[in-house]
């Protein structure tokens, strides 16, 4: 492998815990969601009114159409039919086949490494693309020097550092069997009550 071996090990560890075939580590969950949206070219998004503010901010940043909805979610919610915000989910074997589930390792999450995210998925082609997208369009594990690397597609500077991954591996063994707090929409403020979102459209479930 290379200097990113800890990253590969952390991805494999989390993928196995959730029973997901593939995992792509990122610098945060919000960027994990963004990569999935960019990959799928999602045209329309449903965002719960009760979630963390970075999600709609990210959607605005990439000029993605979205609508707020009152969704009584528990542990995770869907932004699209295939993209899942699972930032607060920590449950063994909870990967949902056919989906891209985005995790968070923020300092308030069950596996707390300060900052970090991960995409769980079972699509091999999407996995290869997301690996490059999170590392400036480059394959993080191929040991090709930047000066000779031929980048063929647009990428982003959203990768998790090896140091962060090492911390994740260390903490994983301490928390893997500890029951996590169940988080729901009730743990988050209604974003439409904030001035910045006053003009956003909000609709009821359905």
Secondary structure as UniProt FT lines:
FT   TURN            3..4
FT   HELIX           5..18
FT   STRAND          22..26
FT   HELIX           29..40
FT   STRAND          44..48
FT   HELIX           53..61
FT   TURN            62..63
FT   STRAND          65..69
FT   STRAND          77..78
FT   STRAND          83..85
FT   TURN            87..88
FT   TURN            92..93
FT   TURN            97..98
FT   STRAND          100..104
FT   TURN            107..108
FT   STRAND          117..121
FT   HELIX           124..133
FT   TURN            136..137
FT   TURN            140..141
FT   HELIX           146..148
FT   HELIX           162..175
FT   TURN            176..177
FT   HELIX           185..187
FT   HELIX           191..193
FT   HELIX           195..197
FT   TURN            198..199
FT   STRAND          202..203
//
